Amino acid sequence: MHPPPSAAAMDFSQNSLFGYTEDLQELTIIERPVRRSLKTPEEIERLTVDEDLGDIERAVYLLSAGQDIQGTSVIANLPFLMRQNPAETLRRVLPKVREVLHVAGVEMQLTAAVSFLTILQEESVSVHTYAHSFLQTILLHLEHRDAGVSNAWLETLLSVIEVLPKDTLRHEILNPLVSKAQLSQTVQSRLVSCKILGKLTNKFDAHTIKREILPLVKSLCQDVEYEVRSCMCRQLENIAQGIGTDLTKSVVLPELMELSRDEGCSVRLAAFETVVNLLDVFDTDDRSQTILPLVKSFCEKSFKADESILISLSFHLGKLCHGLYGIFTPDQHLRFLEFYKKLCTLGLQQENGHNENQVPPQLLEQEKKYISVRKNCAYNLPAMIVFVDPKNFQLELYSTFFCLCHDPEVPVRYTIAICFYEVSKLLNSGVYLIHKELITLLQDESLEVLDALIDHLPEILELMSTGGESSIQESKLPSLPDLIPALTAAEQRAAASLKWRIHEKLLQKYACLPHVISSDQIYYRFLQRMFTIMMTNKVLPVQKAASRTLCIFLRYNRKQEQRLEVIQKLIEQLGQGKSYWNRLRFLDTCEFIIELFSKSFFCKYFFLPVIELTHDPVANVRMKLCYLLPKVKSTLKIPEDKHLLQQLEMCVRKLLCQEKDKDVLAIVKRTVLELDRMEMSMDAEQLEKEKQQDGRPVNEKTFEKKRRDIKTPTAPPKSVPTAVAGPSASTTSTSASKEIKKSKLIRSQSINNHAFHTKYGNLDKCSSKTSTVAYIPSASGLAKTSTISLTDDSFRTRNASSLPPSFSPSTPLPSTSRGTAHPVDPKSSGGKEPPPRKATLKSRKSNP
């Protein structure tokens, strides 16, 4: 295609439209398939069906006069029709389905096989009805000329055999099978017979199997076609489980030995794999006299035979060594071990840095098979460690393990990474031997290898740190200095890739590091990285994983200075960050802190920064805060945290009165209802101290009444003047403070959803500078009708006396109030912020 001409040279003639005529020709070619795919009016007319027809009538009509695609749709919908109206479906629709299937194409046949199986699984009809209505149709299409269709119907039949009674199986399936398995039948028919025989052995007793099934099995094992012999050989495992040990030794084992010497490679392979799967069935004599010579013969001939046998042998070698362990002589033990080592390096000697484009296809195919062999060897490594005894690992298998970890092919290293944890468990106190290989796999260039390794990374590192012992030791990997650089490099590689799920999983697994390395190492090498990910990464699950891991790092850090610095960073860089995205992550972090830390820790450091986000100018932040408020309230204890509860109430009331975003306001209303239903936890010790200070004797009845007042809603007193103020404004008389405390702990009986929604109709009209009568349930569960005369300053609750000790005026935090509060006129205030005013609430009993 030529480059487009300049704008000055362009014109709109036929030859120069969009530059050149060739472009138009290309566009025409692209559009042609689209035009051809459109339906003509005649075709649309033929596909149109009367909308007034019922489901059954429509199905019958489409199967009788519709097109193939419509008939296929009806058959796919057959399970639904059976659920809705089974009697009419069986009487009217199913006969039409049988007629259509005689001339149906591949797609309709496959759809029918799936639908018949679905009807069986859903148990839409009884087994007897299903056998009477569907079984003959299934049997009829078993020998379809298309192999895919035949296999689909066969899978349906094998599932049906599981539920059919013996009499039906004998008359409908077993008796016809005698003729279907004869040499005069097609190969497809005999292959189907093999699979059916393997399924039937579990449905009949040993006597019936011996008399009626085993003769057919022997006949098919000696079939003239290698495909039939191979298929029947693979069914011998199921047959052996159905006939018992004695018949297996006398009938199945001789057949397996004969098939293992078959001229067909696929038959020998099937015989070998069946022998391996039946090792547990044979006794010691059979293993030593029959099975072991067979296995030795396979091992000796494997390099000269087809590579497919070599692949199967490498895959089953661990199982073979385990099953034949007790009968090996020392020489045989050594020979099998050397054979395994040879397989682990198969094909590596031919590596010479050749270009794949210059290699013959046959050689490339052979190299792929060698890669599969080495991959299977990596899979069997734990079994081979058991075979040689873990105490002999360093002498016998360490060099092999090293080669597998450094294999040039990713699938091999991926498999050894999966097995690394099993190897670590087996070595136990010798786990230090594979420290270097752990570093190697952590630094692997393939993220697939890293992904496989980190699945069990916490368990591996714990074994490394404890030396394989069950008890936790104080020393944390002092002998593995390369671990931390390897871990950080692995995280950076995952972060630089587009595979964020691996990055997320790696950050989640890093939560184990406090049990493995020291808190100083975590503080200086990992904490700042978690902050960076939280603030700069664009993937939300990754940010949350980093946030949770950072909280766990903080949880196990015992140095107060470091903890305070981390808390300070969380509040300043996230909670008070300029980006609303950072403030959202701060709320996520606070949720993790509530989950992982004590209630007092959260209240001390994070309660006030969280509720200050009610002033946030971004609606999404306020909305997320509303969802978090119930968890925030659950951290409070009464009466110890009553001043924090008052501040929470003020923030909720301000949201109710001043929130302009309708979505946020709706969530605020639901949140207030949830807050009102919550039960406050009481600090029994603090309550006892207050009672003693009041000069009253402490007894269980008084305490129980106090606790019951918290749980049981009662009507509030008619006229109790209350003062809403911060914790510093507590200079009222003793009797008044008692009444305030009592009113705060009482629940209202009149709160319900209907009253709440009806009485909130005028909340949007609530103003901070006018007096309004509103129905406002408090966050502590107190509902009352109040006359409110407030300004915005009355909601300003944070002052120096309410700060936690770690954030005293010597280490001030910038205010988190944003945008929503009215600024104070510097002329009228002299440049100073006026003190918060008290809001007097005149309470009276609320209307029900």
C-alpha positions in Angstrom: 0.0 0.0 0.0 1.4 3.4 -1.0 1.9 6.2 1.5 -1.0 8.8 1.5 -0.4 12.0 -0.4 -0.1 15.4 1.3 -3.1 17.4 2.1 -2.4 19.9 -0.6 -2.3 17.2 -3.3 -5.5 15.4 -2.2 -8.7 15.7 -4.2 -12.0 13.9 -4.2 -12.0 12.4 -7.6 -12.7 8.7 -8.1 -9.1 7.7 -8.6 -7.7 9.6 -5.7 -10.3 9.0 -3.0 -8.3 8.1 0.2 -5.2 8.2 -1.9 -5.4 5.3 -4.3 -7.8 2.9 -6.0 -6.1 -0.1 -4.4 -7.3 1.0 -1.0 -10.9 1.0 -2.1 -10.5 -2.5 -3.6 -9.1 -3.8 -0.3 -12.0 -2.2 1.6 -14.4 -3.9 -0.8 -12.8 -7.3 -0.2 -13.1 -6.8 3.5 -16.8 -5.9 3.3 -17.9 -8.8 1.1 -18.1 -11.5 3.9 -20.2 -9.1 5.9 -22.7 -8.6 3.1 -22.9 -12.3 2.4 -23.7 -13.1 6.1 -26.9 -11.0 6.0 -30.2 -12.8 5.8 -32.5 -12.2 2.9 -36.2 -11.4 3.5 -37.1 -14.9 2.3 -34.7 -16.5 4.8 -36.0 -14.3 7.6 -39.5 -15.3 6.7 -38.6 -19.0 6.9 -37.0 -18.5 10.3 -40.0 -16.6 11.7 -42.2 -18.6 14.1 -45.6 -17.6 15.5 -45.1 -16.0 18.9 -48.4 -17.4 20.3 -47.2 -21.0 20.1 -46.3 -22.7 23.4 -43.0 -24.3 24.1 -44.1 -27.8 23.2 -45.9 -26.7 20.0 -43.0 -24.5 19.0 -40.5 -27.4 19.5 -42.6 -29.8 17.4 -43.0 -27.2 14.7 -39.3 -26.4 14.4 -38.3 -30.1 14.4 -40.8 -30.8 11.7 -40.5 -27.8 9.4 -37.6 -25.7 10.7 -34.0 -25.5 9.5 -31.1 -27.4 11.0 -30.0 -24.6 13.3 -33.5 -24.3 14.7 -33.7 -28.1 15.3 -30.4 -28.0 17.0 -31.7 -25.2 19.3 -34.7 -27.3 20.2 -32.5 -30.3 21.1 -30.2 -28.1 23.2 -33.4 -26.9 25.0 -34.6 -30.5 25.6 -33.5 -30.6 29.3 -35.5 -27.4 30.0 -38.6 -28.9 28.3 -38.2 -32.1 30.4 -38.2 -30.0 33.6 -41.2 -28.0 32.6 -43.4 -30.7 31.1 -41.9 -34.2 31.0 -45.0 -36.0 30.0 -45.7 -33.9 26.9 -42.0 -33.7 26.0 -41.7 -37.5 26.0 -45.0 -38.0 24.1 -44.7 -35.3 21.4 -41.1 -33.9 21.2 -38.9 -36.9 21.7 -40.4 -38.9 18.8 -39.6 -35.9 16.5 -36.0 -35.8 17.9 -35.5 -39.5 17.0 -36.7 -38.8 13.5 -34.4 -35.8 13.0 -31.3 -37.6 14.4 -31.5 -40.2 11.6 -30.4 -37.6 9.1 -28.8 -35.1 11.5 -25.4 -33.6 11.0 -22.4 -33.7 13.4 -23.4 -30.5 15.4 -26.9 -31.8 16.1 -25.7 -35.2 17.1 -23.2 -33.8 19.5 -25.9 -31.5 21.0 -28.3 -34.5 21.4 -25.6 -36.5 23.2 -25.0 -33.7 25.7 -28.8 -33.1 26.2 -29.5 -36.7 26.9 -26.7 -36.8 29.4 -28.0 -33.6 31.1 -31.4 -35.1 31.4 -29.9 -38.2 33.1 -27.9 -36.1 35.5 -30.8 -33.8 36.4 -33.0 -36.9 37.2 -35.9 -35.3 35.3 -37.5 -38.7 35.0 -37.1 -42.1 36.7 -34.4 -44.5 35.7 -37.0 -46.9 34.3 -38.6 -44.2 32.1 -35.2 -42.9 31.0 -34.1 -46.4 29.9 -37.4 -46.9 28.1 -37.3 -43.6 26.3 -33.7 -42.8 25.6 -31.5 -45.9 25.9 -32.3 -47.3 22.4 -31.5 -44.0 20.8 -28.2 -43.8 22.5 -27.3 -47.4 21.5 -28.4 -46.7 17.9 -25.9 -43.9 17.4 -22.9 -45.5 19.1 -21.4 -46.6 15.8 -21.7 -43.2 14.0 -19.2 -42.8 11.2 -17.8 -39.6 12.8 -15.4 -40.6 15.6 -16.3 -37.5 17.7 -20.0 -38.2 17.5 -19.4 -41.9 18.4 -17.3 -40.9 21.4 -19.9 -38.4 22.6 -22.7 -41.0 22.6 -20.3 -43.5 24.2 -19.7 -41.1 27.1 -23.4 -40.7 27.6 -23.9 -44.5 27.6 -21.1 -45.1 30.1 -22.8 -42.6 32.5 -26.2 -44.4 31.9 -24.6 -47.8 32.8 -23.8 -46.4 36.3 -27.5 -46.1 37.2 -29.2 -48.9 35.2 -30.4 -52.0 37.0 -28.7 -55.4 36.3 -31.6 -56.8 34.4 -31.7 -53.9 32.0 -27.9 -54.0 31.6 -28.0 -57.7 30.8 -30.8 -57.6 28.2 -30.1 -54.2 26.6 -26.3 -54.0 26.7 -24.5 -57.2 27.6 -26.3 -59.7 25.4 -26.0 -57.5 22.2 -22.4 -57.0 23.1 -21.5 -60.6 22.3 -22.2 -60.1 18.6 -20.8 -56.5 18.6 -17.4 -57.8 19.8 -17.0 -60.3 17.0 -14.3 -60.0 14.3 -16.9 -59.7 11.7 -18.0 -56.3 13.1 -16.3 -53.0 12.3 -13.2 -51.8 14.2 -15.3 -48.9 15.6 -17.8 -51.4 17.0 -15.1 -53.5 18.6 -13.5 -50.4 20.2 -16.8 -49.4 21.7 -17.3 -53.0 23.0 -13.9 -52.8 24.8 -14.9 -49.6 26.7 -18.4 -51.0 27.6 -16.9 -54.2 28.9 -14.5 -52.2 31.2 -17.6 -50.4 32.7 -19.8 -53.5 33.0 -17.4 -55.4 35.3 -18.2 -53.2 38.2 -22.0 -54.0 37.8 -22.0 -57.8 37.9 -20.8 -60.5 40.4 -17.5 -62.4 39.8 -19.3 -65.5 38.6 -21.2 -63.6 35.8 -18.0 -61.8 34.9 -16.0 -65.1 34.6 -18.7 -66.8 32.6 -20.0 -64.0 30.3 -17.5 -61.1 30.2 -14.0 -62.7 30.5 -14.3 -64.7 27.3 -15.1 -61.5 25.4 -12.1 -59.8 27.1 -9.7 -62.5 26.0 -11.1 -62.4 22.5 -10.6 -58.7 22.2 -7.1 -58.9 23.7 -6.1 -61.1 20.8 -7.9 -59.0 18.1 -6.1 -58.7 14.8 -6.1 -54.9 15.0 -3.6 -53.3 17.3 -6.0 -50.5 18.1 -8.5 -52.9 19.6 -5.8 -54.8 21.6 -4.5 -51.5 23.0 -8.0 -50.3 23.9 -8.8 -53.6 25.6 -5.5 -53.7 27.4 -6.3 -50.3 29.0 -9.6 -51.7 30.3 -7.9 -54.6 32.1 -7.3 -52.3 35.2 -11.0 -51.8 35.6 -11.7 -55.5 35.0 -9.1 -56.6 37.6 -10.8 -54.4 40.2 -14.1 -56.1 39.5 -13.0 -59.7 39.5 -10.7 -59.9 42.5 -7.1 -60.9 43.2 -7.4 -64.6 42.2 -8.9 -64.1 38.8 -6.5 -61.2 38.2 -3.5 -63.5 38.8 -4.9 -66.3 36.7 -6.5 -64.4 33.8 -5.4 -60.8 33.6 -1.7 -61.1 34.4 -1.0 -63.7 31.6 -2.8 -61.5 29.1 -0.7 -58.5 30.3 2.5 -60.4 29.9 1.6 -61.4 26.4 0.5 -57.9 25.4 3.8 -56.5 26.8 5.6 -58.5 24.1 3.2 -57.3 21.3 4.6 -56.1 18.1 2.6 -52.9 18.3 4.3 -50.1 20.3 1.1 -48.6 21.6 0.0 -52.1 22.8 3.3 -52.6 24.7 2.9 -49.1 26.2 -0.7 -49.8 27.3 0.5 -53.1 28.9 3.3 -51.5 30.8 1.1 -48.7 32.2 -1.6 -51.2 33.2 1.0 -53.3 35.1 2.2 -50.2 37.0 -1.3 -49.3 38.0 -2.0 -52.8 39.2 1.2 -53.2 41.3 -0.8 -53.1 44.6 -2.9 -56.0 43.4 0.0 -58.4 42.9 1.8 -60.2 45.8 5.5 -60.3 46.4 6.1 -63.4 44.4 4.3 -62.0 41.3 6.3 -58.7 41.7 9.7 -60.4 41.9 9.1 -63.2 39.4 6.9 -61.5 36.8 6.7 -57.8 37.2 10.4 -57.0 37.9 11.8 -58.8 34.8 9.2 -57.0 32.7 10.2 -53.6 34.1 13.9 -54.4 33.6 13.2 -55.4 30.0 11.4 -52.1 29.4 14.3 -50.1 30.8 16.9 -51.9 28.7 14.9 -51.5 25.5 13.6 -48.0 26.2 16.5 -46.1 24.5 16.2 -48.2 21.4 12.4 -48.2 21.1 10.0 -45.3 20.4 10.5 -42.3 22.6 6.8 -42.5 23.7 7.7 -45.6 25.8 10.6 -43.6 27.3 8.2 -40.8 28.3 5.8 -43.2 30.0 8.7 -45.0 31.7 10.1 -41.7 33.1 6.6 -40.7 34.3 6.0 -44.0 36.2 9.5 -44.6 37.4 8.9 -43.1 40.9 5.8 -45.3 41.3 7.7 -48.3 40.1 10.6 -47.8 42.5 8.1 -47.4 45.4 6.1 -50.4 44.5 9.1 -52.7 44.0 11.2 -51.3 46.8 11.1 -54.4 49.0 12.3 -56.8 46.3 15.3 -54.9 44.9 18.8 -56.4 45.4 21.5 -53.8 46.1 22.7 -54.1 42.5 19.2 -53.7 41.1 18.7 -50.7 43.4 21.9 -49.1 42.0 20.9 -49.8 38.4 17.5 -48.2 38.7 19.1 -45.2 40.4 21.6 -44.8 37.6 18.9 -45.2 35.0 17.0 -42.3 36.6 20.1 -40.1 36.6 20.6 -40.8 33.0 17.1 -39.8 32.2 17.5 -36.5 34.1 20.2 -35.4 31.6 18.7 -36.9 28.5 19.2 -34.6 25.5 21.4 -32.1 27.3 24.6 -33.6 25.8 23.4 -32.6 22.4 22.9 -28.9 23.3 25.2 -26.9 21.1 23.5 -23.6 20.7 22.0 -24.4 17.3 19.4 -22.3 15.6 15.9 -23.9 15.6 15.3 -22.8 12.0 18.3 -24.9 10.8 17.4 -28.1 12.7 15.5 -30.9 10.9 11.9 -31.3 12.1 12.6 -34.9 13.3 15.4 -33.7 15.6 13.2 -30.9 17.0 10.4 -33.5 17.7 13.0 -35.7 19.4 14.2 -32.8 21.6 10.6 -32.1 22.7 10.3 -35.7 23.8 13.5 -35.4 25.7 12.2 -32.3 27.5 9.1 -34.3 28.5 11.4 -37.0 29.9 13.4 -34.6 32.0 10.2 -32.9 33.2 8.8 -36.3 34.3 12.1 -36.9 36.2 11.7 -33.6 38.0 8.1 -34.7 38.9 9.5 -38.0 40.4 12.3 -36.5 42.3 10.6 -36.7 45.8 9.8 -40.4 45.2 13.5 -41.0 44.2 14.6 -39.2 47.4 12.5 -41.7 49.4 14.0 -44.5 47.2 17.6 -43.6 48.2 16.8 -42.4 51.7 17.0 -38.6 52.5 20.2 -39.2 54.5 21.9 -40.2 51.2 20.6 -37.2 49.2 23.8 -35.2 49.1 25.8 -38.2 47.9 23.3 -39.8 45.5 21.0 -37.1 44.2 22.2 -33.6 44.9 24.0 -33.3 41.5 20.9 -34.5 39.7 18.8 -32.0 41.7 21.3 -29.2 40.7 21.0 -30.1 37.0 17.2 -30.0 37.2 17.2 -26.6 38.8 19.5 -25.3 36.1 17.9 -27.1 33.2 17.7 -24.8 30.1 14.0 -25.6 29.5 11.3 -23.7 31.5 8.9 -26.7 31.8 11.6 -28.7 33.7 12.5 -25.8 36.1 8.8 -25.2 36.5 8.2 -28.8 37.6 11.1 -28.8 40.0 9.9 -25.5 41.5 6.5 -27.2 42.2 8.3 -30.1 43.9 10.7 -27.9 45.9 8.5 -27.9 49.0 8.2 -31.7 49.0 11.9 -32.0 48.7 12.4 -29.6 51.6 10.1 -31.6 53.8 11.9 -34.9 53.0 15.3 -33.5 53.7 14.3 -32.1 57.1 17.5 -31.2 58.9 19.4 -31.5 55.6 17.4 -28.7 54.0 20.4 -26.4 54.2 21.8 -28.4 51.3 19.4 -26.8 48.8 19.6 -23.2 50.0 21.5 -22.2 46.8 18.9 -23.8 44.6 16.2 -21.8 46.3 18.0 -18.6 45.4 18.5 -19.9 41.9 14.8 -20.5 41.4 13.8 -17.2 43.0 16.1 -15.4 40.5 14.8 -17.5 37.5 14.1 -15.4 34.4 10.8 -17.1 33.9 7.9 -15.8 35.9 6.2 -19.2 35.5 8.9 -20.8 37.6 8.6 -18.0 40.2 4.8 -18.5 40.3 5.2 -22.3 40.9 7.8 -21.7 43.7 5.9 -19.1 45.7 2.8 -21.3 46.1 4.6 -22.8 49.1 7.2 -20.1 49.8 6.2 -19.5 53.4 6.5 -23.2 54.3 9.8 -23.4 52.5 11.3 -20.4 54.2 10.1 -21.6 57.6 11.8 -24.9 57.0 14.9 -23.1 56.0 14.8 -20.8 59.0 14.3 -23.6 61.5 16.7 -26.1 59.9 13.8 -28.5 59.3 12.9 -28.9 62.9 9.3 -28.5 64.1 10.1 -25.9 66.8 10.6 -22.3 65.9 14.2 -21.1 66.5 15.3 -17.6 67.3 17.9 -17.5 64.6 16.3 -16.4 61.3 18.3 -17.5 58.3 21.7 -16.1 59.3 23.4 -18.5 56.9 21.5 -17.4 53.8 22.7 -13.8 53.0 21.5 -13.9 49.4 17.8 -14.5 50.4 16.8 -10.8 50.8 18.3 -9.6 47.5 16.7 -12.6 45.7 13.3 -11.8 47.3 13.4 -8.1 46.3 14.6 -8.9 42.8 11.8 -11.4 42.4 9.2 -8.8 43.4 10.7 -6.2 41.1 10.6 -8.6 38.2 6.9 -9.4 38.9 6.1 -5.7 39.2 7.7 -4.9 35.9 5.7 -7.6 34.1 2.1 -7.5 33.0 1.2 -10.6 35.1 -0.2 -8.7 38.1 -1.7 -11.9 39.7 1.8 -13.3 40.2 2.8 -9.9 41.8 -0.2 -10.0 44.0 0.4 -13.5 45.2 4.1 -12.8 45.8 3.2 -9.8 48.0 0.7 -12.0 49.9 3.4 -14.6 50.6 5.8 -11.9 51.8 3.6 -11.7 54.9 5.6 -14.7 56.3 8.8 -12.7 56.4 8.5 -11.7 60.1 8.8 -15.4 61.0 11.9 -15.7 58.8 14.0 -12.5 58.9 14.5 -9.8 61.5 12.3 -6.8 61.9 15.2 -4.5 61.0 15.7 -6.3 57.8 12.1 -5.9 57.0 12.0 -2.3 58.0 15.0 -1.3 55.8 14.4 -3.6 52.8 10.7 -4.2 52.4 8.6 -1.5 54.3 9.4 1.4 52.0 8.8 -0.9 49.0 5.3 -1.6 50.3 4.6 2.1 50.6 5.8 2.7 47.1 3.5 -0.1 45.7 0.5 1.3 47.6 1.0 4.8 46.2 2.2 4.2 42.7 0.9 0.8 41.5 -2.1 1.0 39.2 -3.6 -2.5 40.0 -6.0 -2.4 43.0 -5.5 -6.1 44.1 -1.8 -5.5 44.1 -2.2 -2.3 46.2 -4.4 -4.2 48.7 -2.0 -7.1 49.0 0.9 -4.6 49.7 -1.3 -2.8 52.3 -2.1 -6.0 54.2 1.5 -7.2 54.1 2.6 -3.8 55.4 0.1 -4.1 58.3 1.5 -7.5 59.2 5.1 -6.1 59.1 3.9 -3.4 61.5 2.2 -6.0 63.7 5.4 -7.9 64.3 7.7 -4.8 64.6 8.5 -4.3 68.3 10.6 -1.1 68.0 8.4 1.8 69.0 10.3 4.4 67.0 9.9 2.4 63.8 6.3 1.7 64.5 5.5 5.4 65.1 7.3 6.3 61.9 5.3 3.8 59.9 2.0 5.1 61.5 3.0 8.7 60.7 3.7 7.8 57.1 0.4 6.0 56.8 -1.5 9.0 58.1 0.4 11.7 56.3 1.1 10.1 52.9 -2.1 8.1 52.6 -4.8 9.5 55.0 -3.9 13.1 54.2 -2.5 12.5 50.7 -3.4 14.8 47.9 -4.6 12.0 45.7 -8.1 10.7 46.6 -6.8 7.3 45.5 -4.3 7.3 48.3 -7.0 8.2 50.8 -9.1 5.3 49.6 -6.1 3.0 50.2 -5.8 4.5 53.7 -9.3 3.3 54.4 -8.4 -0.2 53.1 -5.3 -0.1 55.4 -7.4 0.8 58.4 -9.7 -2.1 57.7 -6.7 -4.4 57.8 -5.5 -2.8 61.0 -8.9 -3.4 62.6 -8.6 -7.0 61.5 -5.0 -7.6 62.7 -4.5 -5.3 65.7 -6.2 -4.7 69.0 -9.1 -2.3 69.3 -7.1 0.0 71.6 -4.3 0.3 69.0 -6.7 1.4 66.3 -8.5 3.9 68.6 -5.2 5.3 69.8 -3.6 6.0 66.4 -6.2 5.8 63.6 -9.6 6.6 64.9 -9.4 10.3 64.6 -7.6 10.3 61.2 -10.4 8.0 59.8 -13.4 10.0 61.0 -11.8 13.2 59.7 -12.3 11.9 56.2 -16.0 12.8 56.6 -14.8 16.2 55.5 -13.2 14.8 52.3 -14.2 16.7 49.2 -14.4 13.5 47.1 -17.7 11.5 47.3 -16.1 8.2 46.8 -13.9 8.6 49.8 -16.9 9.6 52.0 -18.8 6.7 50.6 -16.1 4.2 51.4 -15.8 5.7 54.9 -19.5 5.1 55.5 -19.1 1.4 54.7 -16.2 1.3 57.2 -18.0 3.1 60.1 -19.6 0.0 61.6 -16.2 -1.6 62.0 -14.8 1.6 63.4 -17.6 1.7 66.0 -16.9 -1.9 66.9 -13.5 -0.9 68.2 -14.9 1.4 70.9 -15.4 0.4 74.5 -17.8 2.1 76.9 -17.2 4.1 79.1 -13.5 4.3 78.3 -14.0 5.6 74.7 -17.2 7.6 75.3 -15.4 10.8 74.0 -14.5 9.0 70.7 -18.1 7.8 70.5 -19.4 11.4 70.8 -17.1 12.5 68.0 -18.2 9.7 65.8 -21.8 10.8 66.5 -21.0 14.3 65.5 -19.4 13.2 62.2 -22.4 11.1 61.3 -24.9 13.9 62.1 -22.9 16.3 60.0 -23.0 13.9 57.1 -26.7 13.6 57.5 -27.3 17.3 57.5 -24.7 18.5 55.0 -24.2 15.7 52.5 -25.1 16.8 49.0 -24.3 13.7 47.0 -27.5 11.5 46.9 -25.6 8.2 46.6 -23.5 9.0 49.6 -26.5 10.2 51.6 -28.3 7.0 50.9 -25.4 5.0 52.2 -25.2 7.3 55.2 -28.8 6.5 56.1 -28.3 2.8 55.8 -25.1 3.0 57.8 -26.8 4.9 60.6 -29.4 2.2 60.9 -26.6 -0.4 61.1 -24.8 1.7 63.7 -28.0 2.0 65.7 -28.5 -1.8 65.8 -24.9 -2.4 67.0 -24.3 -3.4 70.6 -21.5 -1.5 72.3 -18.9 -3.5 74.3 -18.3 -2.4 77.9 -15.0 -2.2 79.7 -16.0 -3.9 83.0 -12.9 -2.7 84.9 -13.3 0.9 84.0 -17.0 0.7 84.9 -16.1 -0.7 88.3 -13.6 2.1 88.9 -16.2 4.8 88.1 -18.7 3.3 90.5 -16.1 3.2 93.2 -15.3 6.8 92.6 -19.0 7.7 92.9 -19.0 6.2 96.4 -21.4 3.4 95.5 -20.9 -0.2 96.4 -20.1 -2.5 93.5 -22.3 -5.5 93.2 -23.3 -7.9 90.5 -26.9 -6.8 90.2 -25.9 -3.2 89.6 -23.4 -4.2 87.0 -25.9 -6.6 85.3 -28.5 -3.8 85.1 -25.9 -1.5 83.5 -25.1 -4.2 81.0 -28.8 -4.9 80.3 -29.4 -1.2 79.7 -26.9 -1.4 76.9 -28.6 -4.3 75.1 -32.3 -3.7 75.9 -33.9 -0.7 74.2 -35.9 1.5 76.5 -37.6 4.9 76.1 -35.4 7.9 76.7 -36.1 10.4 79.5 -38.5 13.1 78.5 -36.3 16.2 79.2 -32.7 15.7 79.8 -30.5 18.6 78.7 -27.3 17.3 77.0 -24.2 19.1 75.9 -22.3 17.8 72.9 -18.7 18.6 73.3 -15.2 17.2 73.0 -13.6 15.2 75.7 -12.0 18.4 77.2 -15.4 20.0 77.9 -16.4 17.8 80.9 -16.9 20.3 83.8 -20.6 19.7 84.5 -22.0 18.6 87.8 -21.9 15.0 89.0 -25.6 14.5 88.7 -25.8 16.0 85.2 -22.9 13.9 84.0 -24.7 10.8 85.3 -27.8 11.7 83.4 -25.8 12.3 80.2 -24.0 9.0 80.5 -27.3 7.2 81.1 -29.0 8.8 78.1 -26.1 7.9 75.9 -26.3 4.3 76.9 -30.0 4.0 76.3 -31.5 2.6 73.1 -34.6 3.9 71.5 -37.5 1.6 70.8 -39.1 3.8 68.2 -36.4 3.4 65.5 -37.5 1.3 62.6 -37.0 1.3 58.9 -40.4 2.9 58.0 -40.1 5.7 60.5 -36.5 6.3 59.5 -37.1 6.8 55.8 -40.3 8.8 56.3 -38.7 11.2 58.8 -35.6 11.7 56.7 -37.6 13.2 54.0 -36.5 16.8 54.9 -32.9 16.0 55.9 -31.6 17.5 52.7 -33.0 20.9 53.8 -31.1 20.8 57.0 -28.7 23.8 57.3 -25.8 24.5 59.6 -26.9 28.1 60.2 -30.6 27.7 60.8 -32.7 26.1 63.5 -34.4 22.9 62.4 -36.4 20.1 64.0 -35.1 16.8 62.7 -35.3 13.1 63.7 -31.6 12.1 64.1 -30.6 8.7 65.5 -27.2 8.9 67.1 -24.3 6.5 66.3 -24.7 5.0 69.8 -28.2 4.0 69.2 -30.0 7.0 70.8 -32.9 8.4 68.8 -34.6 11.6 69.8 -36.3 14.7 68.4 -34.0 17.6 68.9 -34.0 21.3 68.4 -30.6 22.0 66.9 -29.0 25.4 66.7 -25.5 24.8 65.4 -22.9 26.3 63.2 -20.2 24.3 61.4 -17.7 25.1 64.2 -19.8 23.0 66.6 -18.8 19.9 64.7 -15.1 20.7 64.9 -14.1 18.0 67.4 -10.4 17.4 67.2 -8.1 19.4 69.4 -4.8 19.0 71.0 -6.1 17.3 74.1 -7.8 14.6 72.0 -4.7 13.6 70.1 -3.1 10.2 70.9 0.1 10.4 72.9 2.3 9.6 69.9 1.0 12.6 68.0 1.5 15.3 70.6 2.1 18.9 69.5 5.8 18.2 69.3 5.1 15.9 66.3 2.0 17.6 64.7 0.0 16.1 61.9 -1.5 18.3 59.2 -5.2 18.6 59.4 -7.3 16.3 57.3 -10.3 18.6 57.1 -11.0 19.4 53.5 -13.3 21.7 51.6 -16.6 20.9 53.4 -16.2 23.3 56.4 -16.8 27.0 55.9 -13.6 29.0 56.2 -13.3 31.4 59.2 -13.0 35.1 58.4 -9.6 36.2 59.5 -10.8 39.7 60.2 -13.5 38.8 62.7 -11.4 36.1 64.4 -8.1 37.9 64.5 -6.4 35.1 62.6 -7.2 32.5 65.3 -9.6 29.6 65.1 -12.6 30.2 67.5 -13.1 27.6 70.2 -15.8 24.9 69.5 -19.2 25.9 70.7 -21.5 23.6 72.7 -24.7 22.4 71.0 -27.6 22.3 73.4 -30.1 19.6 72.5 -33.5 19.8 74.1 -34.7 16.2 74.0 -38.2 15.0 74.3 -39.8 11.6 73.7 -39.8 10.7 70.0 -43.0 9.8 68.2 -43.4 6.1 67.4 
